[in-house]
Amino acid sequence: TWCRAGSTVGQAIITGLAIDTHDDNMAFISVNVAKTNDPACSTSAWGFVLPLTTPLQNLMFSQLLAARSNGIFVELSGSGLCDTHAGIETLTFVNF
């Protein structure tokens, strides 16, 4: 069992991905199911945000893109914090 601090979605399909290079290089992710343990700070329609500043984060984005392109179910978890972008929980875990 993985230790996750924030919210989780399982058996989810990624319904949207957006990349913003204007502010701080980040990807926004939406899914087709509601998150469990959603933090109070998470008020956006986007489920998660992923900074794209490290090689690991870019690898995570590649996994998200592959899952989105192929309609693969994913499990995603967040940090429990909206510290990357106001109103959106930061993504910390991807599994598919």
TIMI-2910 file (N, C-alpha, C, CB; in pm, 1 decimal, decimal comma, always signed):
<rs>
+----------+----------+----------+----------+----------+----------+----------+----------+----------+----------+----------+----------+------+
!      n_x !      n_y !      n_z !     ca_x !     ca_y !     ca_z !      c_x !      c_y !      c_z !     cb_x !     cb_y !     cb_z ! resn !
+----------+----------+----------+----------+----------+----------+----------+----------+----------+----------+----------+----------+------+
!    +83,4 !   -118,1 !     +0,0 !     +0,0 !     +0,0 !     +0,0 !    +88,0 !   +124,6 !     +0,0 !    -94,9 !     -0,3 !   +121,1 !  Thr !
!    +58,6 !   +215,4 !    -88,6 !   +132,2 !   +340,3 !    -98,3 !    +77,6 !   +440,4 !     +2,8 !   +124,3 !   +397,4 !   -241,3 !  Trp !
!   +164,8 !   +520,0 !    +57,6 !   +123,6 !   +626,1 !   +149,1 !    +93,9 !   +750,9 !    +67,8 !   +232,9 !   +654,3 !   +256,7 !  Cys !
!    -30,0 !   +795,9 !    +72,8 !    -69,4 !   +913,3 !     -4,8 !   -126,5 !  +1017,8 !    +89,1 !   -172,6 !   +876,2 !   -114,8 !  Arg !
!    -78,0 !  +1138,9 !    +75,8 !   -119,6 !  +1246,0 !   +165,6 !   -250,3 !  +1311,3 !   +122,5 !    -11,4 !  +1350,4 !   +174,3 !  Ala !
!   -275,5 !  +1316,0 !     -6,3 !   -390,6 !  +1390,3 !    -55,4 !   -498,7 !  +1301,8 !   -111,8 !   -347,8 !  +1487,4 !   -159,0 !  Gly !
!   -565,4 !  +1353,8 !   -213,4 !   -677,3 !  +1282,4 !   -272,7 !   -628,9 !  +1173,6 !   -367,3 !   -768,8 !  +1379,0 !   -346,3 !  Ser !
!   -721,5 !  +1085,2 !   -402,2 !   -691,3 !   +974,8 !   -492,0 !   -808,4 !   +954,2 !   -587,1 !   -661,4 !   +845,4 !   -412,6 !  Thr !
!   -777,5 !   +916,0 !   -710,6 !   -877,5 !   +865,6 !   -803,3 !   -825,4 !   +732,5 !   -856,2 !   -906,2 !   +967,8 !   -920,3 !  Val !
!   -914,2 !   +637,3 !   -867,8 !   -877,9 !   +507,3 !   -922,5 !   -971,4 !   +471,6 !  -1035,1 !   -880,7 !   +399,1 !   -814,2 !  Gly !
!   -924,1 !   +387,4 !  -1126,8 !  -1003,4 !   +347,0 !  -1242,2 !  -1061,5 !   +469,1 !  -1313,6 !  -1116,0 !   +252,1 !  -1199,1 !  Gln !
!   -975,9 !   +569,0 !  -1331,7 !  -1017,6 !   +694,0 !  -1395,0 !   -964,8 !   +701,8 !  -1537,7 !   -968,8 !   +815,1 !  -1313,4 !  Ala !
!  -1037,4 !   +769,9 !  -1620,3 !   -994,4 !   +801,9 !  -1755,9 !   -960,7 !   +950,9 !  -1758,3 !  -1105,3 !   +765,5 !  -1862,7 !  Ile !
!   -847,0 !   +984,3 !  -1813,5 !   -808,4 !  +1125,2 !  -1826,0 !   -893,8 !  +1187,2 !  -1935,9 !   -654,5 !  +1140,7 !  -1857,9 !  Ile !
!   -968,3 !  +1290,0 !  -1899,9 !  -1057,9 !  +1355,2 !  -1995,9 !   -999,8 !  +1484,1 !  -2052,2 !  -1190,9 !  +1384,5 !  -1930,7 !  Thr !
!   -896,6 !  +1535,7 !  -1987,4 !   -836,1 !  +1657,8 !  -2037,2 !   -693,4 !  +1675,6 !  -1988,8 !   -918,4 !  +1776,1 !  -1996,5 !  Gly !
!   -609,8 !  +1727,1 !  -2076,6 !   -472,2 !  +1765,3 !  -2044,0 !   -447,4 !  +1900,9 !  -2107,9 !   -367,5 !  +1657,8 !  -2094,2 !  Leu !
!   -390,7 !  +1991,9 !  -2032,2 !   -353,6 !  +2122,2 !  -2085,9 !   -215,8 !  +2157,2 !  -2033,4 !   -457,9 !  +2231,8 !  -2047,6 !  Ala !
!   -135,5 !  +2219,9 !  -2117,6 !     -1,3 !  +2261,4 !  -2077,5 !     +5,4 !  +2413,0 !  -2081,8 !   +107,8 !  +2198,2 !  -2169,3 !  Ile !
!    +58,1 !  +2471,6 !  -1974,4 !    +74,0 !  +2616,5 !  -1964,3 !   +222,4 !  +2648,2 !  -1948,8 !     -8,4 !  +2674,5 !  -1844,6 !  Asp !
!   +281,0 !  +2709,0 !  -2049,5 !   +421,1 !  +2749,9 !  -2040,5 !   +433,6 !  +2898,1 !  -2008,2 !   +494,0 !  +2718,7 !  -2170,7 !  Thr !
!   +320,7 !  +2967,1 !  -2000,9 !   +322,3 !  +3111,0 !  -1974,1 !   +365,4 !  +3142,4 !  -1831,3 !   +185,0 !  +3170,4 !  -2000,3 !  His !
!   +313,6 !  +3069,2 !  -1734,7 !   +343,9 !  +3098,5 !  -1594,9 !   +467,3 !  +3023,1 !  -1546,6 !   +224,8 !  +3064,0 !  -1507,1 !  Asp !
!   +455,3 !  +2894,1 !  -1521,9 !   +565,3 !  +2818,3 !  -1464,1 !   +576,9 !  +2677,0 !  -1518,4 !   +550,1 !  +2812,9 !  -1316,4 !  Asp !
!   +544,1 !  +2653,9 !  -1642,8 !   +552,5 !  +2521,3 !  -1702,2 !   +480,2 !  +2416,8 !  -1617,7 !   +697,8 !  +2481,5 !  -1720,6 !  Asn !
!   +353,4 !  +2403,2 !  -1641,1 !   +272,8 !  +2308,0 !  -1566,8 !   +168,4 !  +2244,4 !  -1657,0 !   +205,8 !  +2375,9 !  -1447,8 !  Met !
!   +126,3 !  +2123,6 !  -1617,1 !    +21,5 !  +2052,2 !  -1689,1 !   -100,0 !  +2041,2 !  -1597,7 !    +70,2 !  +1910,7 !  -1735,7 !  Ala !
!   -217,2 !  +2059,6 !  -1655,5 !   -343,3 !  +2049,5 !  -1583,4 !   -413,1 !  +1921,9 !  -1629,4 !   -433,6 !  +2175,8 !  -1607,3 !  Phe !
!   -469,6 !  +1847,9 !  -1533,9 !   -526,9 !  +1717,0 !  -1561,9 !   -670,2 !  +1710,9 !  -1510,5 !   -441,7 !  +1605,5 !  -1498,4 !  Ile !
!   -761,5 !  +1663,2 !  -1594,8 !   -898,1 !  +1635,5 !  -1549,0 !   -929,1 !  +1488,7 !  -1575,9 !  -1002,5 !  +1728,7 !  -1620,5 !  Ser !
!  -1015,2 !  +1432,4 !  -1492,2 !  -1052,7 !  +1291,1 !  -1503,5 !  -1204,1 !  +1277,1 !  -1496,2 !   -985,3 !  +1206,8 !  -1392,3 !  Val !
!  -1252,8 !  +1157,5 !  -1526,4 !  -1396,9 !  +1134,8 !  -1535,0 !  -1461,8 !  +1091,3 !  -1404,2 !  -1424,2 !  +1032,1 !  -1638,6 !  Asn !
!  -1386,1 !  +1082,0 !  -1296,5 !  -1442,0 !  +1042,0 !  -1167,2 !  -1403,8 !  +1144,0 !  -1060,2 !  -1392,5 !   +900,5 !  -1127,3 !  Val !
!  -1482,8 !  +1147,6 !   -954,6 !  -1456,1 !  +1239,9 !   -844,4 !  -1340,1 !  +1189,2 !   -759,0 !  -1582,1 !  +1258,4 !   -757,7 !  Ala !
!  -1262,6 !  +1280,8 !   -704,8 !  -1151,9 !  +1245,8 !   -616,4 !  -1204,5 !  +1213,7 !   -476,6 !  -1048,6 !  +1360,6 !   -610,3 !  Lys !
!  -1137,8 !  +1120,7 !   -408,4 !  -1166,7 !  +1095,5 !   -267,9 !  -1066,5 !  +1174,7 !   -184,8 !  -1160,2 !   +942,5 !   -234,5 !  Thr !
!  -1107,7 !  +1220,4 !    -69,4 !  -1022,7 !  +1301,3 !    +19,4 !   -972,7 !  +1428,4 !    -47,3 !   -904,2 !  +1219,7 !    +66,5 !  Asn !
!  -1057,6 !  +1490,0 !   -127,4 !  -1021,0 !  +1613,0 !   -197,4 !   -993,4 !  +1722,9 !    -95,5 !  -1132,9 !  +1656,4 !   -296,0 !  Asp !
!   -875,6 !  +1787,6 !    -99,8 !   -845,9 !  +1892,1 !     -2,3 !   -934,6 !  +2015,0 !    -22,8 !   -698,9 !  +1931,9 !    -11,1 !  Pro !
!   -958,4 !  +2087,4 !    +81,9 !  -1045,3 !  +2206,1 !    +76,9 !   -993,3 !  +2310,1 !    -21,6 !  -1057,8 !  +2268,8 !   +215,9 !  Ala !
!   -862,2 !  +2314,7 !    -41,4 !   -803,9 !  +2414,7 !   -131,6 !   -835,9 !  +2386,4 !   -278,0 !   -653,4 !  +2420,2 !   -112,8 !  Cys !
!   -877,3 !  +2264,0 !   -310,4 !   -901,0 !  +2222,8 !   -448,6 !  -1040,2 !  +2267,2 !   -492,5 !   -885,5 !  +2069,3 !   -463,8 !  Ser !
!  -1045,7 !  +2377,9 !   -565,2 !  -1174,2 !  +2436,3 !   -603,5 !  -1193,6 !  +2446,0 !   -754,5 !  -1187,6 !  +2573,0 !   -542,8 !  Thr !
!  -1095,8 !  +2406,2 !   -832,0 !  -1100,9 !  +2417,3 !   -977,8 !  -1166,3 !  +2294,6 !  -1040,3 !   -960,1 !  +2436,1 !  -1034,7 !  Ser !
!  -1212,1 !  +2309,2 !  -1163,1 !  -1263,8 !  +2195,3 !  -1238,9 !  -1150,9 !  +2099,5 !  -1276,9 !  -1337,1 !  +2243,7 !  -1365,2 !  Ala !
!  -1027,8 !  +2150,0 !  -1283,0 !   -912,9 !  +2062,9 !  -1307,2 !   -889,1 !  +1979,5 !  -1182,6 !   -785,5 !  +2145,2 !  -1344,5 !  Trp !
!   -864,5 !  +1849,9 !  -1198,0 !   -843,6 !  +1762,0 !  -1084,0 !   -707,1 !  +1779,0 !  -1020,1 !   -861,5 !  +1619,9 !  -1125,9 !  Gly !
!   -604,7 !  +1790,1 !  -1104,6 !   -468,3 !  +1798,8 !  -1055,5 !   -387,0 !  +1891,9 !  -1144,8 !   -403,6 !  +1659,1 !  -1049,1 !  Phe !
!   -276,3 !  +1938,8 !  -1089,2 !   -177,5 !  +2012,5 !  -1167,3 !    -42,2 !  +1947,3 !  -1142,2 !   -175,7 !  +2165,7 !  -1129,5 !  Val !
!    +39,4 !  +1940,9 !  -1247,0 !   +171,4 !  +1880,2 !  -1237,7 !   +274,9 !  +1979,2 !  -1287,4 !   +178,3 !  +1748,4 !  -1318,4 !  Leu !
!   +367,2 !  +2024,0 !  -1199,8 !   +475,4 !  +2109,5 !  -1249,1 !   +562,5 !  +2028,2 !  -1344,6 !   +560,8 !  +2166,7 !  -1130,9 !  Pro !
!   +616,2 !  +2093,1 !  -1445,1 !   +700,5 !  +2024,8 !  -1543,8 !   +842,2 !  +2081,9 !  -1537,6 !   +641,4 !  +2039,8 !  -1687,6 !  Leu !
!   +902,6 !  +2068,6 !  -1420,7 !  +1034,1 !  +2130,1 !  -1400,0 !  +1146,0 !  +2029,8 !  -1374,7 !  +1027,2 !  +2225,2 !  -1285,0 !  Thr !
!  +1113,6 !  +1903,3 !  -1351,2 !  +1216,9 !  +1803,0 !  -1325,1 !  +1202,4 !  +1687,8 !  -1424,5 !  +1207,8 !  +1750,8 !  -1178,9 !  Thr !
!  +1306,6 !  +1608,6 !  -1443,5 !  +1294,2 !  +1491,9 !  -1531,4 !  +1185,1 !  +1395,3 !  -1485,5 !  +1426,8 !  +1418,8 !  -1538,9 !  Pro !
!  +1170,5 !  +1375,3 !  -1355,5 !  +1066,4 !  +1284,7 !  -1305,7 !   +926,9 !  +1338,1 !  -1338,9 !  +1080,6 !  +1265,0 !  -1153,4 !  Leu !
!   +904,1 !  +1466,4 !  -1321,3 !   +773,7 !  +1524,2 !  -1354,1 !   +745,1 !  +1512,5 !  -1503,3 !   +767,5 !  +1671,4 !  -1310,6 !  Gln !
!   +846,5 !  +1528,8 !  -1586,1 !   +827,4 !  +1512,4 !  -1730,0 !   +797,3 !  +1367,4 !  -1765,7 !   +951,0 !  +1560,3 !  -1805,8 !  Asn !
!   +857,4 !  +1272,1 !  -1694,3 !   +825,3 !  +1131,6 !  -1713,3 !   +680,8 !  +1103,6 !  -1673,2 !   +921,1 !  +1043,4 !  -1632,6 !  Leu !
!   +638,3 !  +1161,6 !  -1561,1 !   +499,4 !  +1145,7 !  -1518,6 !   +404,8 !  +1199,9 !  -1625,4 !   +475,3 !  +1217,0 !  -1384,1 !  Met !
!   +438,6 !  +1314,7 !  -1684,5 !   +354,3 !  +1371,3 !  -1789,0 !   +348,7 !  +1278,6 !  -1910,4 !   +405,9 !  +1509,9 !  -1830,2 !  Phe !
!   +460,5 !  +1215,8 !  -1944,1 !   +461,7 !  +1120,3 !  -2054,9 !   +365,8 !  +1005,3 !  -2028,4 !   +603,3 !  +1066,5 !  -2078,0 !  Ser !
!   +361,5 !   +958,4 !  -1902,8 !   +268,1 !   +852,1 !  -1866,6 !   +123,9 !   +900,5 !  -1880,7 !   +294,5 !   +803,6 !  -1722,7 !  Gln !
!    +96,9 !  +1023,0 !  -1837,1 !    -38,2 !  +1078,4 !  -1849,8 !    -78,4 !  +1088,5 !  -1996,4 !    -46,4 !  +1216,8 !  -1783,0 !  Leu !
!    +13,2 !  +1134,0 !  -2078,6 !    -14,6 !  +1148,5 !  -2221,1 !    -41,8 !  +1013,4 !  -2286,1 !   +102,1 !  +1217,8 !  -2291,0 !  Leu !
!    +36,3 !   +912,2 !  -2250,6 !    +14,8 !   +777,5 !  -2304,6 !   -120,8 !   +723,1 !  -2261,1 !   +127,2 !   +682,2 !  -2259,1 !  Ala !
!   -155,2 !   +742,3 !  -2134,6 !   -284,3 !   +695,3 !  -2084,3 !   -399,2 !   +767,8 !  -2153,2 !   -293,2 !   +714,9 !  -1932,6 !  Ala !
!   -386,1 !   +897,9 !  -2171,3 !   -490,3 !   +977,5 !  -2237,5 !   -506,0 !   +934,4 !  -2383,1 !   -457,0 !  +1128,4 !  -2229,9 !  Arg !
!   -395,0 !   +917,6 !  -2452,5 !   -398,3 !   +882,2 !  -2594,1 !   -460,0 !   +744,8 !  -2618,8 !   -258,7 !   +885,9 !  -2651,3 !  Ser !
!   -441,1 !   +653,7 !  -2524,5 !   -487,7 !   +516,2 !  -2541,9 !   -611,9 !   +481,6 !  -2460,8 !   -378,4 !   +422,2 !  -2505,5 !  Asn !
!   -668,1 !   +578,1 !  -2388,2 !   -789,1 !   +553,4 !  -2309,7 !   -768,9 !   +453,1 !  -2197,8 !   -898,6 !   +505,5 !  -2399,2 !  Gly !
!   -649,3 !   +452,8 !  -2138,8 !   -614,9 !   +356,9 !  -2034,1 !   -658,7 !   +410,4 !  -1897,9 !   -462,9 !   +327,6 !  -2034,6 !  Ile !
!   -712,7 !   +322,8 !  -1813,9 !   -748,4 !   +360,7 !  -1677,9 !   -622,7 !   +394,7 !  -1598,9 !   -827,0 !   +247,9 !  -1608,5 !  Phe !
!   -633,0 !   +497,3 !  -1515,0 !   -520,2 !   +539,2 !  -1432,2 !   -563,0 !   +552,6 !  -1286,7 !   -462,0 !   +672,0 !  -1483,0 !  Val !
!   -464,8 !   +546,3 !  -1200,1 !   -481,0 !   +582,6 !  -1060,0 !   -391,1 !   +703,0 !  -1037,8 !   -445,2 !   +462,6 !   -962,0 !  Glu !
!   -447,6 !   +808,7 !   -982,2 !   -373,3 !   +932,1 !   -956,9 !   -390,7 !   +972,1 !   -811,6 !   -420,3 !  +1046,1 !  -1050,9 !  Leu !
!   -286,1 !  +1029,5 !   -754,9 !   -293,9 !  +1082,0 !   -618,4 !   -224,4 !  +1216,0 !   -612,4 !   -231,2 !   +983,7 !   -516,6 !  Ser !
!   -271,1 !  +1296,5 !   -518,9 !   -213,8 !  +1429,4 !   -502,1 !   -145,7 !  +1447,1 !   -368,2 !   -320,1 !  +1533,4 !   -518,2 !  Gly !
!    -86,8 !  +1563,3 !   -353,3 !     -9,6 !  +1597,0 !   -232,9 !    -96,7 !  +1642,0 !   -116,7 !    +90,0 !  +1705,2 !   -264,7 !  Ser !
!   -222,2 !  +1677,7 !   -144,7 !   -308,2 !  +1735,6 !    -42,8 !   -290,8 !  +1886,6 !    -33,4 !   -279,9 !  +1671,7 !    +91,6 !  Gly !
!   -204,5 !  +1941,0 !   -121,0 !   -174,8 !  +2084,7 !   -120,4 !   -201,4 !  +2144,8 !   -258,1 !    -28,1 !  +2110,1 !    -78,3 !  Leu !
!   -234,4 !  +2272,3 !   -257,7 !   -252,0 !  +2347,3 !   -382,5 !   -136,9 !  +2447,3 !   -392,9 !   -392,5 !  +2420,5 !   -387,1 !  Cys !
!    -15,0 !  +2394,2 !   -389,9 !   +103,7 !  +2479,1 !   -382,9 !   +168,7 !  +2506,9 !   -518,1 !   +204,1 !  +2416,1 !   -292,8 !  Asp !
!   +126,9 !  +2437,1 !   -623,1 !   +179,1 !  +2464,0 !   -757,3 !    +95,8 !  +2570,2 !   -826,8 !   +181,7 !  +2335,7 !   -841,2 !  Thr !
!    -35,9 !  +2559,6 !   -811,9 !   -129,9 !  +2655,2 !   -871,7 !   -248,4 !  +2668,6 !   -777,1 !   -176,5 !  +2609,1 !  -1015,5 !  His !
!   -289,5 !  +2790,4 !   -750,9 !   -400,3 !  +2814,8 !   -658,2 !   -526,2 !  +2741,6 !   -704,1 !   -428,1 !  +2965,9 !   -646,0 !  Ala !
!   -588,3 !  +2670,0 !   -610,6 !   -715,1 !  +2603,9 !   -637,2 !   -705,5 !  +2466,9 !   -700,1 !   -795,3 !  +2688,5 !   -723,2 !  Gly !
!   -581,3 !  +2417,2 !   -724,8 !   -565,5 !  +2286,8 !   -788,6 !   -461,0 !  +2206,3 !   -712,1 !   -525,0 !  +2302,1 !   -938,3 !  Ile !
!   -497,2 !  +2084,9 !   -673,4 !   -405,9 !  +1998,8 !   -598,6 !   -289,3 !  +1952,4 !   -687,0 !   -481,6 !  +1877,2 !   -542,1 !  Glu !
!   -171,0 !  +1948,5 !   -630,1 !    -51,3 !  +1905,5 !   -702,4 !    -46,0 !  +1753,2 !   -712,3 !    +75,6 !  +1958,8 !   -633,3 !  Thr !
!    -27,0 !  +1701,8 !   -832,0 !    -19,2 !  +1558,4 !   -857,5 !   +115,6 !  +1503,7 !   -809,8 !    -39,7 !  +1528,7 !  -1008,0 !  Leu !
!   +112,4 !  +1389,3 !   -740,9 !   +235,9 !  +1328,9 !   -692,4 !   +249,7 !  +1181,7 !   -729,4 !   +244,0 !  +1343,7 !   -543,7 !  Thr !
!   +146,2 !  +1117,9 !   -785,2 !   +150,5 !   +974,2 !   -810,8 !    +68,8 !   +940,5 !   -935,2 !    +98,1 !   +895,5 !   -688,7 !  Phe !
!   +127,6 !   +860,7 !  -1023,4 !    +59,3 !   +812,4 !  -1143,3 !    +81,2 !   +662,6 !  -1154,5 !   +110,3 !   +885,6 !  -1271,1 !  Val !
!    -26,0 !   +588,0 !  -1177,8 !    -14,8 !   +444,0 !  -1196,1 !   -115,7 !   +398,8 !  -1301,3 !    -37,5 !   +369,0 !  -1061,9 !  Asn !
!    -67,7 !   +318,0 !  -1397,8 !   -159,7 !   +256,2 !  -1494,6 !    -99,9 !   +131,2 !  -1552,0 !   -194,6 !   +353,1 !  -1607,0 !  Phe !
+----------+----------+----------+----------+----------+----------+----------+----------+----------+----------+----------+----------+------+
</rs>
